[in-house]
Amino acid sequence: KTKYKKRKEKKENVNKKKYPPQNKTSYKLNQNDNKTAVTQVLSELREFFFSYLFLFVSESFPVFYKNAVASDVIGIRSNVAMIKSDLNALTLRLTSVESRVEVLESGDVDKVARIDRLEEDIAYQSRFTSDLWDRLQDLENRSRRNNIRVLGVPEGSEEGFPSGPAFLMSLLQEILQLEPGVSFEIERALRSLGPRPGFGQRPRLIIARFLRFLDRNKVLQLSRGKGELTWRRGKVMIFPDMSPELAALRHQFIPVRRKCISLGLKYAIQYSALLQILVGGQNKNFADPEEALAFLNTVPPAEEGPRNAP
């Protein structure tokens, strides 16, 4: 019984703490003090309501807050675990990428070295090829050094002659007005390859090869000395035979040659494409047409006066 009483008293004390006792003041309202009594009752009810509300909030809110924080912590922990797993995966991938980059860098170093060697080889091959091309051009033009080209001879004019050299020798004697008994040894004289042109078209040129270089030079000198050559009311021209590449190089000197003629200067084109100009008793050599023109622009006309350019 004693234990039961103690438990009962303890329970009552707890209830007293949780729920404050109501004021059991009896309200005896009379007709003179009605307003004051109502105000007092409302004040006591307000105090009771706020005390009960504070007690409810103080007991229930910590539990709710604790549960909410616990759930948030659990979510944060799960998110952190996911982030850790993602970071581990990223670390593995970065390690793989670094290894691949190292392989690529080592390969790039090797490729750069190989490219440098290839560039050196290409530069050497380019110089070697250029040297071979120059030698080839020199050999080709030296093989043509005894040749001439004759333009303007009508097609079929060589008919009735035993050979091409015989026809060409007869032609040279007539247009160059050679003295009787003067002849040149001509190895061959042929028309250029290609179909025979029709009536009214330009005739094919004749390529002739002399046995001696001196004879070929003499024919060229005589043709230049005669000026314009005519045969059967047609214009005939005689040129040295050379490769198309060398002809293109010499063609670039045409403006320079005209400038020399207008200034009254003597000039000559040396083998292979070297322009030699006589100025003040001295020979000036030029391999570049622009450089030659720049020099001629500073040279006054010769004493004999300028000549008209062709």
BANU-928378 format. One record per residue (C-alpha): residue in three letters; x negated, y negated, z negated. Coordinates in nm, 2 decimals. Example, Ala and Ser with C-alpha at 12.3 -4.5 7.8 and 13.67 -1.06 7.14 Angstrom:
BANU-928378
+------+--------+--------+--------+
| type |     c1 |     c2 |     c3 |
+------+--------+--------+--------+
|  ALA |  -1.23 |   0.45 |  -0.78 |
|  SER |  -1.37 |   0.11 |  -0.71 |
+------+--------+--------+--------+
end
This chain:
BANU-928378
+------+--------+--------+--------+
| type |     c1 |     c2 |     c3 |
+------+--------+--------+--------+
|  LYS |   0.00 |   0.00 |   0.00 |
|  THR |  -0.28 |  -0.23 |  -0.08 |
|  LYS |  -0.44 |  -0.17 |   0.26 |
|  TYR |  -0.10 |  -0.23 |   0.43 |
|  LYS |  -0.06 |  -0.56 |   0.25 |
|  LYS |  -0.40 |  -0.68 |   0.34 |
|  ARG |  -0.34 |  -0.59 |   0.71 |
|  LYS |  -0.01 |  -0.78 |   0.70 |
|  GLU |  -0.16 |  -1.08 |   0.53 |
|  LYS |  -0.45 |  -1.08 |   0.79 |
|  LYS |  -0.20 |  -1.06 |   1.08 |
|  GLU |   0.01 |  -1.34 |   0.93 |
|  ASN |  -0.31 |  -1.56 |   0.89 |
|  VAL |  -0.40 |  -1.49 |   1.26 |
|  ASN |  -0.05 |  -1.59 |   1.37 |
|  LYS |  -0.07 |  -1.90 |   1.16 |
|  LYS |  -0.39 |  -2.00 |   1.34 |
|  LYS |  -0.26 |  -1.93 |   1.69 |
|  TYR |   0.08 |  -2.07 |   1.64 |
|  PRO |   0.10 |  -2.37 |   1.41 |
|  PRO |   0.40 |  -2.35 |   1.19 |
|  GLN |   0.69 |  -2.56 |   1.28 |
|  ASN |   0.79 |  -2.84 |   1.06 |
|  LYS |   1.09 |  -2.72 |   0.87 |
|  THR |   1.19 |  -3.07 |   0.77 |
|  SER |   1.56 |  -3.09 |   0.76 |
|  TYR |   1.69 |  -3.37 |   0.94 |
|  LYS |   1.98 |  -3.54 |   0.77 |
|  LEU |   2.11 |  -3.78 |   1.01 |
|  ASN |   2.34 |  -4.05 |   0.89 |
|  GLN |   2.51 |  -4.31 |   1.09 |
|  ASN |   2.26 |  -4.58 |   1.00 |
|  ASP |   1.93 |  -4.40 |   1.09 |
|  ASN |   2.02 |  -4.21 |   1.41 |
|  LYS |   1.77 |  -4.37 |   1.64 |
|  THR |   1.48 |  -4.32 |   1.40 |
|  ALA |   1.56 |  -3.95 |   1.36 |
|  VAL |   1.57 |  -3.88 |   1.73 |
|  THR |   1.24 |  -4.05 |   1.78 |
|  GLN |   1.08 |  -3.84 |   1.50 |
|  VAL |   1.22 |  -3.52 |   1.65 |
|  LEU |   1.08 |  -3.60 |   2.00 |
|  SER |   0.74 |  -3.68 |   1.85 |
|  GLU |   0.73 |  -3.35 |   1.67 |
|  LEU |   0.83 |  -3.16 |   1.98 |
|  ARG |   0.56 |  -3.34 |   2.18 |
|  GLU |   0.30 |  -3.24 |   1.92 |
|  PHE |   0.42 |  -2.88 |   1.92 |
|  PHE |   0.42 |  -2.86 |   2.30 |
|  PHE |   0.06 |  -2.99 |   2.34 |
|  SER |  -0.07 |  -2.78 |   2.06 |
|  TYR |   0.08 |  -2.47 |   2.22 |
|  LEU |  -0.05 |  -2.57 |   2.56 |
|  PHE |  -0.40 |  -2.62 |   2.43 |
|  LEU |  -0.39 |  -2.28 |   2.26 |
|  PHE |  -0.28 |  -2.11 |   2.58 |
|  VAL |  -0.54 |  -2.28 |   2.79 |
|  SER |  -0.82 |  -2.21 |   2.54 |
|  GLU |  -0.74 |  -1.84 |   2.53 |
|  SER |  -0.64 |  -1.76 |   2.90 |
|  PHE |  -0.87 |  -2.00 |   3.11 |
|  PRO |  -1.21 |  -1.86 |   2.99 |
|  VAL |  -1.10 |  -1.51 |   3.09 |
|  PHE |  -0.98 |  -1.62 |   3.43 |
|  TYR |  -1.30 |  -1.83 |   3.48 |
|  LYS |  -1.51 |  -1.54 |   3.38 |
|  ASN |  -1.34 |  -1.30 |   3.62 |
|  ALA |  -1.37 |  -1.56 |   3.90 |
|  VAL |  -1.74 |  -1.61 |   3.84 |
|  ALA |  -1.80 |  -1.24 |   3.82 |
|  SER |  -1.63 |  -1.18 |   4.15 |
|  ASP |  -1.83 |  -1.47 |   4.30 |
|  VAL |  -2.15 |  -1.33 |   4.17 |
|  ILE |  -2.07 |  -0.99 |   4.32 |
|  GLY |  -2.00 |  -1.15 |   4.66 |
|  ILE |  -2.33 |  -1.35 |   4.63 |
|  ARG |  -2.52 |  -1.04 |   4.55 |
|  SER |  -2.38 |  -0.86 |   4.84 |
|  ASN |  -2.46 |  -1.15 |   5.07 |
|  VAL |  -2.81 |  -1.17 |   4.94 |
|  ALA |  -2.85 |  -0.80 |   5.00 |
|  MET |  -2.73 |  -0.85 |   5.36 |
|  ILE |  -2.97 |  -1.14 |   5.40 |
|  LYS |  -3.26 |  -0.93 |   5.27 |
|  SER |  -3.18 |  -0.65 |   5.51 |
|  ASP |  -3.16 |  -0.90 |   5.80 |
|  LEU |  -3.49 |  -1.05 |   5.69 |
|  ASN |  -3.65 |  -0.71 |   5.68 |
|  ALA |  -3.53 |  -0.64 |   6.04 |
|  LEU |  -3.65 |  -0.98 |   6.15 |
|  THR |  -3.99 |  -0.91 |   5.99 |
|  LEU |  -4.01 |  -0.59 |   6.18 |
|  ARG |  -3.92 |  -0.76 |   6.50 |
|  LEU |  -4.17 |  -1.04 |   6.44 |
|  THR |  -4.44 |  -0.78 |   6.38 |
|  SER |  -4.36 |  -0.61 |   6.71 |
|  VAL |  -4.35 |  -0.95 |   6.89 |
|  GLU |  -4.69 |  -1.04 |   6.74 |
|  SER |  -4.84 |  -0.71 |   6.85 |
|  ARG |  -4.70 |  -0.76 |   7.20 |
|  VAL |  -4.83 |  -1.12 |   7.22 |
|  GLU |  -5.17 |  -1.00 |   7.12 |
|  VAL |  -5.16 |  -0.74 |   7.40 |
|  LEU |  -5.05 |  -1.01 |   7.64 |
|  GLU |  -5.31 |  -1.25 |   7.53 |
|  SER |  -5.59 |  -1.00 |   7.57 |
|  GLY |  -5.44 |  -0.91 |   7.91 |
|  ASP |  -5.43 |  -1.28 |   8.00 |
|  VAL |  -5.80 |  -1.32 |   7.91 |
|  ASP |  -5.88 |  -1.03 |   8.14 |
|  LYS |  -5.66 |  -1.17 |   8.41 |
|  VAL |  -5.82 |  -1.51 |   8.39 |
|  ALA |  -6.16 |  -1.36 |   8.42 |
|  ARG |  -6.04 |  -1.16 |   8.72 |
|  ILE |  -5.89 |  -1.47 |   8.88 |
|  ASP |  -6.21 |  -1.66 |   8.83 |
|  ARG |  -6.40 |  -1.38 |   9.00 |
|  LEU |  -6.15 |  -1.37 |   9.29 |
|  GLU |  -6.17 |  -1.75 |   9.33 |
|  GLU |  -6.55 |  -1.72 |   9.35 |
|  ASP |  -6.52 |  -1.44 |   9.60 |
|  ILE |  -6.27 |  -1.63 |   9.81 |
|  ALA |  -6.49 |  -1.94 |   9.81 |
|  TYR |  -6.79 |  -1.73 |   9.92 |
|  GLN |  -6.58 |  -1.55 |  10.19 |
|  SER |  -6.45 |  -1.89 |  10.31 |
|  ARG |  -6.81 |  -2.03 |  10.34 |
|  PHE |  -6.92 |  -1.70 |  10.50 |
|  THR |  -6.62 |  -1.71 |  10.75 |
|  SER |  -6.69 |  -2.08 |  10.83 |
|  ASP |  -7.05 |  -1.99 |  10.90 |
|  LEU |  -6.94 |  -1.70 |  11.12 |
|  TRP |  -6.69 |  -1.92 |  11.30 |
|  ASP |  -6.96 |  -2.18 |  11.37 |
|  ARG |  -7.19 |  -1.91 |  11.50 |
|  LEU |  -6.92 |  -1.76 |  11.72 |
|  GLN |  -6.84 |  -2.10 |  11.87 |
|  ASP |  -7.21 |  -2.16 |  11.93 |
|  LEU |  -7.24 |  -1.82 |  12.10 |
|  GLU |  -6.93 |  -1.88 |  12.31 |
|  ASN |  -7.03 |  -2.22 |  12.43 |
|  ARG |  -7.39 |  -2.11 |  12.50 |
|  SER |  -7.25 |  -1.83 |  12.71 |
|  ARG |  -7.07 |  -2.11 |  12.91 |
|  ARG |  -7.36 |  -2.35 |  12.93 |
|  ASN |  -7.42 |  -2.26 |  13.30 |
|  ASN |  -7.05 |  -2.29 |  13.39 |
|  ILE |  -6.85 |  -2.58 |  13.54 |
|  ARG |  -6.48 |  -2.63 |  13.60 |
|  VAL |  -6.35 |  -2.78 |  13.92 |
|  LEU |  -6.00 |  -2.92 |  13.92 |
|  GLY |  -5.78 |  -3.04 |  14.21 |
|  VAL |  -5.88 |  -2.79 |  14.47 |
|  PRO |  -5.56 |  -2.68 |  14.65 |
|  GLU |  -5.46 |  -2.31 |  14.64 |
|  GLY |  -5.58 |  -2.10 |  14.93 |
|  SER |  -5.86 |  -2.34 |  15.03 |
|  GLU |  -6.11 |  -2.06 |  14.98 |
|  GLU |  -5.95 |  -1.84 |  15.25 |
|  GLY |  -6.19 |  -1.79 |  15.54 |
|  PHE |  -6.50 |  -1.78 |  15.33 |
|  PRO |  -6.68 |  -1.45 |  15.25 |
|  SER |  -6.68 |  -1.52 |  14.88 |
|  GLY |  -6.60 |  -1.77 |  14.61 |
|  PRO |  -6.96 |  -1.89 |  14.56 |
|  ALA |  -6.99 |  -1.96 |  14.94 |
|  PHE |  -6.67 |  -2.16 |  14.93 |
|  LEU |  -6.78 |  -2.36 |  14.62 |
|  MET |  -7.12 |  -2.43 |  14.77 |
|  SER |  -6.95 |  -2.57 |  15.09 |
|  LEU |  -6.72 |  -2.78 |  14.88 |
|  LEU |  -7.00 |  -2.92 |  14.67 |
|  GLN |  -7.21 |  -3.01 |  14.98 |
|  GLU |  -6.91 |  -3.20 |  15.12 |
|  ILE |  -6.78 |  -3.39 |  14.81 |
|  LEU |  -7.13 |  -3.46 |  14.67 |
|  GLN |  -7.28 |  -3.54 |  15.01 |
|  LEU |  -7.58 |  -3.32 |  14.95 |
|  GLU |  -7.88 |  -3.34 |  15.18 |
|  PRO |  -7.93 |  -3.06 |  15.44 |
|  GLY |  -8.10 |  -2.76 |  15.30 |
|  VAL |  -8.00 |  -2.83 |  14.93 |
|  SER |  -7.82 |  -2.54 |  14.78 |
|  PHE |  -7.76 |  -2.39 |  14.44 |
|  GLU |  -7.75 |  -2.03 |  14.34 |
|  ILE |  -7.40 |  -1.96 |  14.22 |
|  GLU |  -7.33 |  -1.63 |  14.06 |
|  ARG |  -6.96 |  -1.64 |  14.08 |
|  ALA |  -6.67 |  -1.87 |  14.14 |
|  LEU |  -6.31 |  -1.77 |  14.05 |
|  ARG |  -5.97 |  -1.92 |  13.99 |
|  SER |  -5.85 |  -1.92 |  13.63 |
|  LEU |  -5.63 |  -1.63 |  13.53 |
|  GLY |  -5.25 |  -1.67 |  13.57 |
|  PRO |  -4.99 |  -1.65 |  13.84 |
|  ARG |  -5.04 |  -1.84 |  14.16 |
|  PRO |  -4.85 |  -2.17 |  14.14 |
|  GLY |  -4.58 |  -2.26 |  14.39 |
|  PHE |  -4.56 |  -2.53 |  14.64 |
|  GLY |  -4.61 |  -2.88 |  14.49 |
|  GLN |  -4.74 |  -2.74 |  14.16 |
|  ARG |  -5.08 |  -2.81 |  14.01 |
|  PRO |  -5.34 |  -2.57 |  14.15 |
|  ARG |  -5.54 |  -2.35 |  13.92 |
|  LEU |  -5.89 |  -2.46 |  13.83 |
|  ILE |  -6.20 |  -2.30 |  13.96 |
|  ILE |  -6.46 |  -2.17 |  13.70 |
|  ALA |  -6.81 |  -2.13 |  13.85 |
|  ARG |  -7.13 |  -2.00 |  13.70 |
|  PHE |  -7.47 |  -2.11 |  13.82 |
|  LEU |  -7.77 |  -1.90 |  13.79 |
|  ARG |  -7.98 |  -2.18 |  13.65 |
|  PHE |  -7.89 |  -2.44 |  13.39 |
|  LEU |  -8.07 |  -2.71 |  13.57 |
|  ASP |  -7.86 |  -2.67 |  13.88 |
|  ARG |  -7.54 |  -2.70 |  13.68 |
|  ASN |  -7.67 |  -3.02 |  13.51 |
|  LYS |  -7.77 |  -3.16 |  13.85 |
|  VAL |  -7.42 |  -3.10 |  13.99 |
|  LEU |  -7.26 |  -3.27 |  13.68 |
|  GLN |  -7.50 |  -3.57 |  13.72 |
|  LEU |  -7.42 |  -3.61 |  14.09 |
|  SER |  -7.05 |  -3.59 |  14.02 |
|  ARG |  -7.08 |  -3.86 |  13.76 |
|  GLY |  -7.29 |  -4.07 |  13.99 |
|  LYS |  -7.04 |  -4.05 |  14.27 |
|  GLY |  -6.75 |  -4.16 |  14.05 |
|  GLU |  -6.42 |  -4.05 |  14.19 |
|  LEU |  -6.44 |  -3.75 |  14.42 |
|  THR |  -6.19 |  -3.68 |  14.70 |
|  TRP |  -6.14 |  -3.38 |  14.92 |
|  ARG |  -5.87 |  -3.34 |  15.18 |
|  ARG |  -5.70 |  -3.65 |  15.05 |
|  GLY |  -5.69 |  -3.51 |  14.70 |
|  LYS |  -5.87 |  -3.60 |  14.39 |
|  VAL |  -6.13 |  -3.35 |  14.27 |
|  MET |  -6.29 |  -3.35 |  13.92 |
|  ILE |  -6.59 |  -3.16 |  13.79 |
|  PHE |  -6.63 |  -3.09 |  13.42 |
|  PRO |  -6.86 |  -2.87 |  13.20 |
|  ASP |  -6.70 |  -2.55 |  13.08 |
|  MET |  -6.66 |  -2.52 |  12.71 |
|  SER |  -6.43 |  -2.35 |  12.45 |
|  PRO |  -6.10 |  -2.52 |  12.37 |
|  GLU |  -6.22 |  -2.59 |  12.01 |
|  LEU |  -6.52 |  -2.78 |  12.14 |
|  ALA |  -6.32 |  -2.96 |  12.40 |
|  ALA |  -6.08 |  -3.08 |  12.13 |
|  LEU |  -6.37 |  -3.21 |  11.92 |
|  ARG |  -6.51 |  -3.40 |  12.21 |
|  HIS |  -6.17 |  -3.53 |  12.30 |
|  GLN |  -6.16 |  -3.72 |  11.97 |
|  PHE |  -6.45 |  -3.93 |  12.09 |
|  ILE |  -6.25 |  -4.08 |  12.39 |
|  PRO |  -6.16 |  -4.40 |  12.20 |
|  VAL |  -6.53 |  -4.44 |  12.10 |
|  ARG |  -6.65 |  -4.39 |  12.45 |
|  ARG |  -6.40 |  -4.66 |  12.58 |
|  LYS |  -6.53 |  -4.89 |  12.31 |
|  CYS |  -6.89 |  -4.83 |  12.42 |
|  ILE |  -6.79 |  -4.91 |  12.78 |
|  SER |  -6.61 |  -5.23 |  12.68 |
|  LEU |  -6.92 |  -5.34 |  12.48 |
|  GLY |  -7.16 |  -5.25 |  12.76 |
|  LEU |  -7.34 |  -4.99 |  12.55 |
|  LYS |  -7.50 |  -4.67 |  12.69 |
|  TYR |  -7.38 |  -4.35 |  12.53 |
|  ALA |  -7.41 |  -3.97 |  12.57 |
|  ILE |  -7.24 |  -3.67 |  12.41 |
|  GLN |  -7.50 |  -3.42 |  12.30 |
|  TYR |  -7.43 |  -3.05 |  12.22 |
|  SER |  -7.21 |  -2.96 |  12.07 |
|  ALA |  -7.00 |  -3.27 |  11.97 |
|  LEU |  -7.26 |  -3.53 |  11.88 |
|  LEU |  -7.22 |  -3.89 |  12.02 |
|  GLN |  -7.54 |  -4.07 |  12.08 |
|  ILE |  -7.52 |  -4.45 |  12.13 |
|  LEU |  -7.81 |  -4.67 |  12.24 |
|  VAL |  -7.80 |  -5.00 |  12.04 |
|  GLY |  -8.09 |  -5.24 |  12.03 |
|  GLY |  -8.33 |  -4.99 |  12.18 |
|  GLN |  -8.25 |  -4.73 |  11.91 |
|  ASN |  -8.03 |  -4.42 |  11.93 |
|  LYS |  -7.74 |  -4.39 |  11.68 |
|  ASN |  -7.59 |  -4.04 |  11.64 |
|  PHE |  -7.24 |  -3.99 |  11.51 |
|  ALA |  -7.05 |  -3.67 |  11.45 |
|  ASP |  -6.74 |  -3.85 |  11.31 |
|  PRO |  -6.54 |  -4.06 |  11.56 |
|  GLU |  -6.40 |  -4.29 |  11.29 |
|  GLU |  -6.75 |  -4.36 |  11.16 |
|  ALA |  -6.86 |  -4.44 |  11.51 |
|  LEU |  -6.57 |  -4.68 |  11.56 |
|  ALA |  -6.64 |  -4.85 |  11.23 |
|  PHE |  -7.00 |  -4.90 |  11.35 |
|  LEU |  -6.91 |  -5.03 |  11.69 |
|  ASN |  -6.67 |  -5.29 |  11.53 |
|  THR |  -6.99 |  -5.45 |  11.39 |
|  VAL |  -7.19 |  -5.45 |  11.71 |
|  PRO |  -7.18 |  -5.75 |  11.94 |
|  PRO |  -7.14 |  -5.70 |  12.32 |
|  ALA |  -7.45 |  -5.61 |  12.52 |
|  GLU |  -7.64 |  -5.88 |  12.71 |
|  GLU |  -7.52 |  -5.75 |  13.05 |
|  GLY |  -7.16 |  -5.82 |  12.93 |
|  PRO |  -6.87 |  -5.59 |  12.86 |
|  ARG |  -6.74 |  -5.35 |  13.12 |
|  ASN |  -6.38 |  -5.26 |  13.18 |
|  ALA |  -6.28 |  -4.93 |  13.02 |
|  PRO |  -6.13 |  -4.67 |  13.25 |
+------+--------+--------+--------+
end
